[in-house]
Amino acid sequence: MKKRQGKAVSNSLPLSCFVYAAGHQEEGVCLILQIGKYQILLDCGVDNLENLSREDLQNLDFAFCSHAHEDHCRGLEQLHQACPQLPVYTSEVTAKLLPFHWLDHGNYTLEDLSWYKTLLWRSPFNIAQDLQIELVPAGHLPGAAAIIITYITPDRSYRVMYTGDFSVSNFQLVEGMSIENLRGLAPDVLILEGSYGTVRHPHRRLQEKQLMERIHRAVVQGKNVLLPLPPIGLGQEILKLLRSHHQFTGRDLDIWVDSSVAFACDVYLELLSQFPASVQNFAKHQSLFWDERICPRMRKIDHNFTYIGDRKPKVVIVDYRSNFLQYLQSESEEWLILLAEHPLEYLSPKSPKLDLLQNLAYITTETYLLSEHSDGRNTTQLIHNLRPQHVILVHGSLNYLLELASLEELRNRYQIHSPVQGILVQLPIGDRFVQPKTPQPVYYEGELNEISGEIALTLPQNISNDPRWQHIADTGIIQARWQGDELIVRGLSQRELLNTNNQARISSDLDCCNRCQHYSDQRCWNRASPLYGFKVIPEGYCPVFEAIAEDDYDN
């Protein structure tokens, strides 16, 4: 059992958060929040409960599960076995997806809700006279929820918000978290993920467009495409894209789906009434997934792998944990394997499973970006709109979280914490603002030399010890630009090199600041926008975007 570490802090209300698992690297998320006399388990993404003492388990008042991804729920069954009377609150859709992880798929039914207690969206629920909880949609995955916990005392109310994983962008099958509905909430404590740190991404629709274009090019070249994905979430998103995108609608193409991903698709189909109206309308005209009368055809892989005999280009979507190498045995076919760009998302390009394919001429491996979480820009935007006193950052690479925690715009306004496993974070409310000490980013000193009309940049060897160095070393190409009086140098990923032409211009169908009627002089002038008055980039985006009339583009 890990010993709780932390300084004793004077606080009239017991308010703290103990980190059993912070979601760094491959560990899941598991936190215990103490608020007043209550102890609440926030997610249970650990492989086992060995680090949870019997005393901790017995003192829990209830647990909350944010969504049905393994790194947030894999320990729930063990938790129920250890504490069968402990209430576990979640959303209705999440409750119906959770059994997928530990029940025999052949015997799975949507009635297997067992011990979960489901709550309606945005409907405050009284756990006790002095404790209230409320679920709000968090985007990211169907059913994903953030929880707002309110503890009521005679003097004042204390409020904590925990997001789990979240995204403010609209996906194919789930709407993004609404910042507008949360503006001014002012929780005392905000616990949220910072998976992408300060990284900024293109708009979600542009990411989808680039992925579809890459698959389209491969198919036109006669290549098969293989995407190793988690069984729930991104696989269904990509299948919906392939079914509805103009480059694939009506195309004579077979899309094969392995058993785990296909089974999750079947569960989705039984939950259609819980999906956004646009998805329900789409499903009225054609099946969301399986319908061989409509091209492209989506088919389940049978145990005999009969599709291997078909030499036409195909797309194959498989569970990343499966032995997907079995589909790549035929040297008479060319294959493109597409992997998620971020190293923490599923299969890394450096996975031992992929090492076996490096020397095979008929197999090419590339990365793509289809972000499942909010990037640094949207994460800071959410924080500024909520205006908490304390911010606890979890989930993601520790380097990314530390960079986010070190932003001056956050550190000057909020008390930022980025704890590691086994740390107790004390959360004094209303005391003098004292910023917790956060490790600063490491800086590397080098030299610039002009050589024959060119400039050489020399950096110390120890910079390569950082795992992020490999993303630059893979291409060896860097990009430099001025930011005020500072020169910013960054590496270019394989994806950026492959899509140079797309990055050089802003897509004509992209909902961005450059196409918004409130964008002028590089600033946002929409009073309803959280970006009002700020300098914004042309490709930026906010929830209150209003397009310029088409006639104005010609003037």
Backbone torsions as a table, in degrees:
resi	resn	phi	psi	omega
1	MET	NA	133.6	178.8
2	LYS	-78.5	142.0	178.1
3	LYS	-86.6	134.8	-179.7
4	ARG	-69.3	130.5	179.6
5	GLN	-113.2	139.8	177.3
6	GLY	162.6	156.2	-179.0
7	LYS	-84.7	143.1	174.9
8	ALA	-72.2	128.1	-176.5
9	VAL	-124.5	135.2	177.6
10	SER	-69.6	124.3	-177.8
11	ASN	-155.8	127.5	-177.3
12	SER	-65.0	-28.3	178.5
13	LEU	-113.9	129.0	173.9
14	PRO	-63.5	110.3	-179.9
15	LEU	-142.1	113.3	-176.9
16	SER	-156.6	167.6	178.5
17	CYS	-137.7	119.9	176.7
18	PHE	-100.5	130.8	-173.4
19	VAL	-98.5	103.6	173.1
20	TYR	-80.8	-34.0	175.2
21	ALA	-153.8	129.7	-172.5
22	ALA	-101.7	3.7	179.0
23	GLY	77.3	23.5	177.0
24	HIS	-85.3	143.4	179.6
25	GLN	53.1	-119.7	-174.4
26	GLU	-102.0	2.6	178.6
27	GLU	-78.7	155.4	179.2
28	GLY	-86.4	-163.6	-179.8
29	VAL	-114.6	130.1	177.7
30	CYS	-155.4	114.6	-175.4
31	LEU	-130.1	149.5	171.3
32	ILE	-117.7	119.0	177.9
33	LEU	-98.8	127.8	170.4
34	GLN	-107.0	122.7	177.5
35	ILE	-133.8	110.7	-173.8
36	GLY	63.6	-128.0	-178.4
37	LYS	-91.8	4.4	-175.4
38	TYR	-106.5	145.4	172.9
39	GLN	-122.2	128.3	-171.3
40	ILE	-126.7	129.8	176.0
41	LEU	-88.8	121.2	178.7
42	LEU	-102.7	103.6	-177.4
43	ASP	64.8	157.4	-179.0
44	CYS	-144.2	71.7	-176.0
45	GLY	-95.9	22.2	-178.3
46	VAL	-91.4	153.8	179.9
47	ASP	-70.4	-33.3	177.6
48	ASN	-146.7	169.3	-175.6
49	LEU	-103.8	22.0	-176.5
50	GLU	-60.8	-33.4	-178.1
51	ASN	-81.9	-6.4	175.0
52	LEU	-94.6	113.0	-177.4
53	SER	-70.6	159.7	177.8
54	ARG	-59.4	-36.7	179.4
55	GLU	-64.2	-42.8	178.7
56	ASP	-61.1	-44.7	-178.7
57	LEU	-64.2	-42.1	-178.4
58	GLN	-68.3	-27.2	-177.1
59	ASN	-86.4	-5.8	-179.4
60	LEU	-69.3	139.0	177.0
61	ASP	-94.5	-36.2	173.1
62	PHE	-166.3	167.8	177.9
63	ALA	-121.8	155.7	177.3
64	PHE	-130.0	134.0	175.5
65	CYS	-113.9	120.3	-174.0
66	SER	-74.6	-38.5	-179.9
67	HIS	-167.5	178.3	-167.4
68	ALA	-97.6	28.4	170.5
69	HIS	-87.6	145.4	-171.8
70	GLU	-55.7	-39.5	-175.5
71	ASP	-71.5	0.8	175.8
72	HIS	-121.0	-10.5	-172.7
73	CYS	-136.8	-3.5	-169.0
74	ARG	-62.9	-22.1	-178.9
75	GLY	-95.7	5.0	-174.4
76	LEU	-66.1	-37.0	-179.5
77	GLU	-64.9	-42.8	176.0
78	GLN	-62.2	-38.9	179.1
79	LEU	-61.1	-43.0	179.7
80	HIS	-65.8	-38.1	178.2
81	GLN	-65.1	-36.6	-179.8
82	ALA	-77.8	-33.7	-177.3
83	CYS	-134.4	73.9	-173.9
84	PRO	-62.1	-21.1	-178.6
85	GLN	-92.6	-3.8	-175.9
86	LEU	-74.6	122.8	177.3
87	PRO	-68.5	138.6	175.6
88	VAL	-121.5	112.7	-176.8
89	TYR	-97.5	141.7	178.3
90	THR	-163.3	-179.9	177.1
91	SER	-82.3	165.3	-177.4
92	GLU	-64.5	-44.1	-179.3
93	VAL	-65.5	-42.9	179.1
94	THR	-61.1	-41.5	179.7
95	ALA	-59.2	-32.9	-178.2
96	LYS	-84.8	-18.6	176.7
97	LEU	-89.6	-27.8	-174.0
98	LEU	-57.6	-44.3	-177.8
99	PRO	-60.5	-17.5	177.6
100	PHE	-52.9	-31.5	-172.6
101	HIS	-79.5	-23.7	-175.1
102	TRP	-135.1	4.2	175.2
103	LEU	-102.5	151.3	173.7
104	ASP	-61.3	120.6	-175.8
105	HIS	-56.7	-31.0	-178.7
106	GLY	-67.8	-24.3	-178.3
107	ASN	-109.2	10.5	-175.6
108	TYR	-74.6	133.9	171.6
109	THR	-139.2	159.2	179.8
110	LEU	-72.3	-3.5	176.8
111	GLU	-83.7	-6.7	-177.0
112	ASP	-79.3	54.4	178.8
113	LEU	-85.1	-18.5	175.4
114	SER	37.1	-110.9	-167.0
115	TRP	-95.7	7.1	178.9
116	TYR	-79.3	147.5	173.5
117	LYS	-114.0	116.3	-174.1
118	THR	-95.5	145.5	179.6
119	LEU	-122.1	149.6	176.6
120	LEU	-79.1	155.5	178.5
121	TRP	-65.5	139.1	172.0
122	ARG	52.5	36.5	177.9
123	SER	-123.9	99.8	-178.8
124	PRO	-53.9	136.2	-177.9
125	PHE	-126.8	128.9	-177.5
126	ASN	-88.1	109.3	173.6
127	ILE	-69.6	-41.2	176.8
128	ALA	-148.8	178.4	-177.3
129	GLN	-61.9	-30.7	-176.8
130	ASP	-110.2	12.4	-178.5
131	LEU	-139.8	126.2	-177.5
132	GLN	-130.9	142.1	176.4
133	ILE	-127.5	155.1	179.4
134	GLU	-147.7	135.9	178.6
135	LEU	-101.9	137.7	174.2
136	VAL	-128.7	144.6	-179.6
137	PRO	-61.1	138.5	-176.1
138	ALA	-111.3	4.4	-174.9
139	GLY	68.4	-154.0	171.8
140	HIS	73.5	-52.8	-176.1
141	LEU	-154.6	144.1	175.3
142	PRO	-51.7	129.2	179.5
143	GLY	87.9	-11.3	-177.9
144	ALA	-62.7	135.4	-173.6
145	ALA	-133.1	147.8	164.4
146	ALA	-102.7	152.5	-178.1
147	ILE	-119.8	136.5	175.2
148	ILE	-111.2	118.7	-176.3
149	ILE	-109.5	123.9	-178.9
150	THR	-119.5	122.7	178.0
151	TYR	-108.6	124.9	-171.7
152	ILE	-106.4	125.6	175.4
153	THR	-121.6	167.3	178.5
154	PRO	-60.4	-28.0	-176.1
155	ASP	-86.2	-40.6	-176.9
156	ARG	-168.8	172.3	175.3
157	SER	-104.5	144.1	177.2
158	TYR	-113.6	138.0	-173.3
159	ARG	-130.7	133.5	176.6
160	VAL	-126.4	137.3	176.1
161	MET	-122.1	132.4	177.2
162	TYR	-123.5	127.0	-173.9
163	THR	-93.9	-22.9	-164.9
164	GLY	61.2	-146.4	172.9
165	ASP	-82.5	143.4	-179.8
166	PHE	-148.2	160.2	172.7
167	SER	-151.1	135.7	178.6
168	VAL	-88.9	-7.8	179.9
169	SER	-83.9	145.1	174.6
170	ASN	-76.8	129.7	175.6
171	PHE	-98.5	-176.9	178.5
172	GLN	-66.7	-36.0	-171.6
173	LEU	-118.7	3.0	179.9
174	VAL	-153.2	138.8	177.3
175	GLU	-79.6	150.2	-178.4
176	GLY	-72.1	162.4	175.5
177	MET	-61.7	133.9	-178.5
178	SER	-87.0	107.9	176.1
179	ILE	-67.8	-35.6	-177.9
180	GLU	-57.4	-40.5	-178.4
181	ASN	-73.1	-14.3	-177.1
182	LEU	-107.3	-6.0	-174.4
183	ARG	-58.8	132.0	178.0
184	GLY	80.8	9.5	179.9
185	LEU	-60.1	-36.8	176.6
186	ALA	52.5	56.9	175.6
187	PRO	-69.0	152.0	174.8
188	ASP	-67.8	-35.8	-178.9
189	VAL	-134.4	133.7	174.2
190	LEU	-120.5	118.9	176.9
191	ILE	-108.8	116.4	-175.5
192	LEU	-145.2	162.0	178.7
193	GLU	-81.0	152.1	174.9
194	GLY	-133.8	46.3	-169.2
195	SER	-50.9	-38.7	-174.9
196	TYR	-101.2	7.0	177.8
197	GLY	58.0	-129.5	-179.9
198	THR	-95.1	4.1	-178.2
199	VAL	-62.2	139.3	177.1
200	ARG	-112.2	138.2	-176.8
201	HIS	-116.6	155.5	170.7
202	PRO	-63.5	165.6	178.1
203	HIS	-57.7	146.8	-175.6
204	ARG	-55.5	-41.3	-178.8
205	ARG	-63.9	-33.9	177.2
206	LEU	-69.3	-38.6	176.2
207	GLN	-59.9	-45.7	179.7
208	GLU	-61.9	-42.3	-179.5
209	LYS	-61.7	-42.7	-179.0
210	GLN	-66.4	-38.6	178.6
211	LEU	-65.7	-44.1	179.2
212	MET	-63.5	-38.2	178.4
213	GLU	-65.1	-37.7	179.6
214	ARG	-67.8	-42.7	177.0
215	ILE	-64.8	-40.5	179.2
216	HIS	-59.6	-45.8	-179.8
217	ARG	-62.0	-40.7	-179.3
218	ALA	-64.0	-43.7	-179.5
219	VAL	-64.9	-41.7	178.6
220	VAL	-61.3	-34.9	178.9
221	GLN	-78.7	-0.1	178.3
222	GLY	84.1	16.9	-179.4
223	LYS	-95.1	148.5	168.4
224	ASN	-84.4	150.6	-179.5
225	VAL	-120.6	129.7	178.4
226	LEU	-119.6	128.6	177.7
227	LEU	-122.2	107.4	173.5
228	PRO	-79.4	123.3	-172.4
229	LEU	-140.1	162.3	171.9
230	PRO	-69.0	154.0	-175.2
231	PRO	-67.6	-28.2	-178.6
232	ILE	-118.1	127.8	172.4
233	GLY	116.6	-95.4	-172.3
234	LEU	-66.1	-33.2	178.8
235	GLY	-60.7	-45.5	179.7
236	GLN	-68.1	-35.0	177.0
237	GLU	-60.2	-47.2	-177.6
238	ILE	-69.0	-37.3	176.9
239	LEU	-62.7	-42.1	176.4
240	LYS	-62.4	-39.9	177.4
241	LEU	-61.5	-47.0	-179.0
242	LEU	-64.2	-31.4	-179.4
243	ARG	-74.8	-30.1	-170.1
244	SER	-114.6	-12.8	-176.0
245	HIS	-72.9	142.5	-173.4
246	HIS	-62.9	-25.2	-179.7
247	GLN	-75.9	-11.1	-178.3
248	PHE	-122.5	-18.8	-179.8
249	THR	-57.1	123.3	179.4
250	GLY	79.7	1.0	-177.7
251	ARG	-77.4	140.4	177.3
252	ASP	-76.8	86.5	-174.1
253	LEU	-145.6	139.1	175.5
254	ASP	-100.9	130.6	175.5
255	ILE	-114.9	115.8	-176.1
256	TRP	-102.2	138.6	-174.4
257	VAL	-128.9	128.2	-177.5
258	ASP	-75.8	171.9	-165.7
259	SER	-62.8	-41.6	-177.5
260	SER	-65.0	-48.8	179.7
261	VAL	-65.0	-40.2	-179.6
262	ALA	-64.4	-38.6	179.8
263	PHE	-64.8	-40.8	177.0
264	ALA	-63.5	-35.1	175.6
265	CYS	-59.9	-42.1	179.9
266	ASP	-63.3	-37.6	177.3
267	VAL	-65.2	-42.0	177.1
268	TYR	-56.2	-43.0	-177.0
269	LEU	-61.9	-31.5	179.0
270	GLU	-78.3	-9.7	-178.5
271	LEU	-109.6	15.7	-173.5
272	LEU	-55.3	-33.4	-177.8
273	SER	-65.4	-15.9	-179.7
274	GLN	-95.4	-2.1	-175.3
275	PHE	-90.2	165.0	178.5
276	PRO	-56.2	154.9	-176.5
277	ALA	-59.5	-35.7	-179.9
278	SER	-62.9	-36.8	178.8
279	VAL	-71.0	-41.7	178.8
280	GLN	-62.7	-39.8	178.4
281	ASN	-65.6	-39.9	177.6
282	PHE	-60.6	-42.8	-176.9
283	ALA	-70.0	-18.1	177.0
284	LYS	-70.3	-27.7	-175.5
285	HIS	-96.7	-29.0	176.2
286	GLN	-157.5	156.2	-179.1
287	SER	-61.9	140.0	179.7
288	LEU	-62.2	-34.6	-178.4
289	PHE	-126.7	-70.6	-168.2
290	TRP	-93.7	117.0	172.4
291	ASP	-168.3	100.8	-174.8
292	GLU	-77.0	-3.6	176.3
293	ARG	-81.0	-14.9	-175.5
294	ILE	-116.2	134.4	176.8
295	CYS	-95.4	142.9	0.8
296	PRO	-72.8	148.9	-178.2
297	ARG	-83.5	131.1	176.7
298	MET	-107.9	125.6	-174.0
299	ARG	-133.0	149.8	176.8
300	LYS	-86.8	138.3	178.3
301	ILE	-74.4	126.5	176.7
302	ASP	-90.1	175.1	-174.5
303	HIS	-70.1	-15.9	-179.0
304	ASN	-93.2	-3.2	-179.8
305	PHE	50.5	46.5	-175.1
306	THR	-63.8	-23.0	-177.5
307	TYR	-66.4	-17.3	-177.3
308	ILE	-58.9	-29.4	-178.9
309	GLY	-75.2	-11.3	-179.5
310	ASP	-86.4	118.3	-174.3
311	ARG	-87.7	-1.5	178.8
312	LYS	-71.7	150.9	176.4
313	PRO	-57.0	143.5	-177.9
314	LYS	-145.8	162.3	174.3
315	VAL	-113.7	131.3	-177.7
316	VAL	-123.4	123.7	179.2
317	ILE	-113.5	123.0	-172.8
318	VAL	-131.7	158.1	171.8
319	ASP	-66.2	125.6	-176.2
320	TYR	-63.3	-18.6	179.8
321	ARG	-84.9	-9.5	-176.0
322	SER	-81.3	172.0	176.0
323	ASN	-84.9	73.0	-174.6
324	PHE	-74.6	-7.6	177.8
325	LEU	-64.3	-20.6	-179.1
326	GLN	-65.0	-21.3	-179.9
327	TYR	-83.1	-7.0	-171.1
328	LEU	-111.4	24.6	-173.5
329	GLN	-79.2	-25.9	-174.1
330	SER	-81.6	115.8	179.9
331	GLU	-78.0	-6.7	179.8
332	SER	-82.7	-4.7	179.6
333	GLU	-120.1	143.3	175.2
334	GLU	-92.6	141.0	-177.4
335	TRP	-125.7	141.3	169.4
336	LEU	-115.8	119.3	176.6
337	ILE	-99.1	122.2	180.0
338	LEU	-105.5	124.7	-176.6
339	LEU	-118.5	145.2	176.3
340	ALA	-59.5	137.9	-172.7
341	GLU	-67.5	-40.1	-174.7
342	HIS	-75.4	131.6	-173.1
343	PRO	-63.1	-25.5	-179.5
344	LEU	-83.6	-7.0	-177.0
345	GLU	-98.3	97.7	172.9
346	TYR	67.0	-127.1	-168.9
347	LEU	-85.8	120.1	178.0
348	SER	-76.3	148.1	175.1
349	PRO	-59.0	-17.9	179.9
350	LYS	-98.7	15.6	-179.3
351	SER	-62.3	138.2	176.2
352	PRO	-55.8	-30.0	179.8
353	LYS	-62.6	-32.0	-178.4
354	LEU	-87.8	-16.7	178.5
355	ASP	-58.1	-31.5	-178.5
356	LEU	-66.7	-17.7	-174.0
357	LEU	-100.8	-5.4	-171.3
358	GLN	-60.7	-33.6	-174.5
359	ASN	-100.0	11.3	-179.6
360	LEU	-94.3	117.0	-173.3
361	ALA	-65.4	-25.3	-174.8
362	TYR	-89.1	5.6	-179.7
363	ILE	-122.8	128.8	175.8
364	THR	-119.2	138.1	178.8
365	THR	-116.6	128.2	177.4
366	GLU	-135.6	165.0	176.5
367	THR	-110.3	160.5	176.8
368	TYR	-141.6	161.6	178.4
369	LEU	-113.8	119.2	169.5
370	LEU	-143.6	83.0	-169.6
371	SER	-65.5	141.6	179.8
372	GLU	-107.6	-7.1	-178.3
373	HIS	-124.7	169.5	176.0
374	SER	-76.2	141.7	178.7
375	ASP	-80.1	-177.3	-176.0
376	GLY	-59.4	-38.4	-179.3
377	ARG	-62.8	-48.0	-177.9
378	ASN	-73.2	-29.6	177.2
379	THR	-66.1	-46.8	178.4
380	THR	-66.3	-34.0	177.4
381	GLN	-62.6	-42.6	178.0
382	LEU	-62.3	-44.3	-179.4
383	ILE	-60.5	-46.2	-178.5
384	HIS	-63.5	-34.7	179.6
385	ASN	-74.0	-33.1	-179.0
386	LEU	-80.7	-34.8	179.5
387	ARG	55.6	61.3	176.4
388	PRO	-80.4	170.0	171.0
389	GLN	-87.4	-46.4	178.9
390	HIS	-110.8	142.2	173.9
391	VAL	-127.1	123.5	176.3
392	ILE	-110.7	120.5	-177.7
393	LEU	-101.0	125.6	178.3
394	VAL	-135.1	171.6	171.9
395	HIS	71.9	109.0	176.9
396	GLY	128.5	177.1	177.0
397	SER	-59.2	134.1	-179.5
398	LEU	-60.4	-36.3	177.3
399	ASN	-60.9	-43.0	179.3
400	TYR	-63.4	-42.9	-178.5
401	LEU	-65.9	-39.1	179.4
402	LEU	-66.6	-37.5	177.6
403	GLU	-64.6	-40.5	178.1
404	LEU	-66.2	-42.3	-179.6
405	ALA	-67.1	-20.5	-176.9
406	SER	-90.2	-3.8	179.4
407	LEU	-62.8	129.5	-178.6
408	GLU	-61.6	-36.5	-178.1
409	GLU	-63.9	-21.9	175.7
410	LEU	-93.6	-45.3	-174.6
411	ARG	-66.7	-27.3	-179.4
412	ASN	-79.8	-12.9	-175.4
413	ARG	-116.5	-29.1	-172.4
414	TYR	-131.0	160.1	173.6
415	GLN	-90.0	109.5	-170.9
416	ILE	-99.8	133.3	177.5
417	HIS	-127.2	136.9	173.9
418	SER	-132.8	72.5	-171.7
419	PRO	-76.0	157.6	173.7
420	VAL	-104.8	176.7	-177.1
421	GLN	-57.7	137.6	175.8
422	GLY	87.0	8.5	-177.2
423	ILE	-102.8	136.7	173.2
424	LEU	-98.2	121.4	-179.6
425	VAL	-101.8	112.9	175.3
426	GLN	-81.5	142.4	-171.6
427	LEU	-129.8	72.8	178.9
428	PRO	-65.4	135.5	-177.0
429	ILE	-108.8	132.1	175.2
430	GLY	80.4	-0.9	177.9
431	ASP	-76.6	174.8	176.3
432	ARG	-58.9	138.7	-177.5
433	PHE	-65.9	113.8	175.4
434	VAL	-128.1	112.8	-176.9
435	GLN	-74.5	121.1	176.3
436	PRO	-57.0	145.6	179.8
437	LYS	-70.8	125.7	179.3
438	THR	-117.6	131.0	177.3
439	PRO	-54.6	133.0	-178.9
440	GLN	-82.7	152.5	176.8
441	PRO	-60.2	149.9	179.5
442	VAL	-82.5	131.3	177.1
443	TYR	-106.2	144.4	-178.3
444	TYR	-118.3	125.3	179.6
445	GLU	-93.7	131.8	179.8
446	GLY	-134.9	-162.5	-178.4
447	GLU	-133.8	149.0	172.2
448	LEU	-112.2	132.5	179.3
449	ASN	-134.5	134.3	175.2
450	GLU	-88.6	122.0	-177.0
451	ILE	-130.6	113.9	175.5
452	SER	49.4	49.5	176.9
453	GLY	80.8	-0.4	177.2
454	GLU	-120.3	164.1	-178.8
455	ILE	-115.5	127.0	179.0
456	ALA	-104.6	133.5	178.0
457	LEU	-106.4	122.8	-179.0
458	THR	-114.8	126.4	179.8
459	LEU	-121.9	155.4	180.0
460	PRO	-66.3	153.4	-176.0
461	GLN	-62.8	-30.1	-174.3
462	ASN	-69.1	-9.6	176.4
463	ILE	-65.2	-25.4	-178.9
464	SER	-74.6	-7.1	178.2
465	ASN	-74.0	-20.2	177.9
466	ASP	-74.9	130.6	-177.8
467	PRO	-59.7	-22.7	179.6
468	ARG	-71.8	-16.2	-179.4
469	TRP	-59.8	-32.6	-176.1
470	GLN	-61.6	-29.1	-179.6
471	HIS	-67.8	-30.3	175.5
472	ILE	-80.7	-42.9	-176.6
473	ALA	-63.3	-28.5	-179.3
474	ASP	-59.5	-36.5	180.0
475	THR	-107.0	-32.0	-178.6
476	GLY	73.0	12.6	-177.5
477	ILE	-114.6	133.4	179.5
478	ILE	-120.4	162.4	178.7
479	GLN	-129.7	135.5	-179.2
480	ALA	-122.6	145.6	175.4
481	ARG	-152.8	157.8	177.0
482	TRP	-86.0	137.9	171.4
483	GLN	-128.4	93.5	-169.9
484	GLY	66.5	-125.8	178.4
485	ASP	-94.3	2.4	-178.4
486	GLU	-101.5	143.5	176.4
487	LEU	-98.4	118.3	-178.4
488	ILE	-99.1	126.1	179.3
489	VAL	-116.7	130.2	179.4
490	ARG	-140.1	154.8	178.4
491	GLY	-85.8	152.2	177.2
492	LEU	-102.4	128.3	-179.5
493	SER	-80.6	168.3	176.5
494	GLN	-58.7	-40.2	-178.4
495	ARG	-62.3	-41.9	-178.6
496	GLU	-66.1	-37.4	179.0
497	LEU	-66.7	-37.1	-178.8
498	LEU	-72.0	-21.2	-176.4
499	ASN	-118.9	33.1	-177.7
500	THR	-56.6	-42.5	-177.1
501	ASN	-64.9	-36.0	179.9
502	ASN	-71.8	-32.5	-176.7
503	GLN	-77.6	-19.8	-175.5
504	ALA	-75.2	-12.2	-179.0
505	ARG	-141.8	158.7	177.0
506	ILE	-90.4	126.1	-177.6
507	SER	-56.2	139.7	-177.8
508	SER	-68.7	-16.8	179.9
509	ASP	-109.7	19.7	-178.1
510	LEU	-92.1	127.8	176.3
511	ASP	-78.7	94.0	-176.3
512	CYS	-136.4	171.5	-176.7
513	CYS	-57.5	-35.0	-178.0
514	ASN	-62.6	-23.0	-179.0
515	ARG	-108.8	15.0	-178.8
516	CYS	-99.3	139.9	-176.9
517	GLN	-70.2	-12.6	-179.2
518	HIS	-98.6	6.8	-177.8
519	TYR	-95.9	121.6	-179.4
520	SER	-154.7	140.3	178.9
521	ASP	53.7	38.0	177.4
522	GLN	65.0	18.9	179.2
523	ARG	-131.0	159.2	177.2
524	CYS	-94.4	129.3	-178.4
525	TRP	-118.2	24.2	176.5
526	ASN	-93.3	112.0	-176.4
527	ARG	-63.4	-20.6	179.6
528	ALA	-83.7	-6.0	-176.6
529	SER	-94.2	142.0	174.5
530	PRO	-66.3	-12.8	179.6
531	LEU	-94.3	5.2	-174.8
532	TYR	-53.7	126.8	177.5
533	GLY	85.7	-13.0	-177.7
534	PHE	-87.7	153.5	171.8
535	LYS	-76.9	128.0	-176.3
536	VAL	-128.4	155.7	178.9
537	ILE	-81.7	152.7	-177.4
538	PRO	-57.3	-34.4	-177.6
539	GLU	-89.2	11.6	178.2
540	GLY	-69.5	172.1	-176.6
541	TYR	-155.0	145.7	172.9
542	CYS	-143.0	163.3	-173.1
543	PRO	-64.6	-17.6	-177.2
544	VAL	-105.3	30.1	177.0
545	PHE	-56.3	135.7	175.7
546	GLU	-132.1	116.5	-173.6
547	ALA	-69.0	147.8	172.3
548	ILE	-70.2	142.5	176.8
549	ALA	-59.0	141.3	-175.7
550	GLU	-54.1	-35.3	-177.8
551	ASP	-63.2	-28.0	-176.6
552	ASP	-71.1	-22.7	-178.8
553	TYR	-68.8	-24.5	-176.4
554	ASP	-86.1	-9.7	-176.2
555	ASN	-90.3	NA	NA
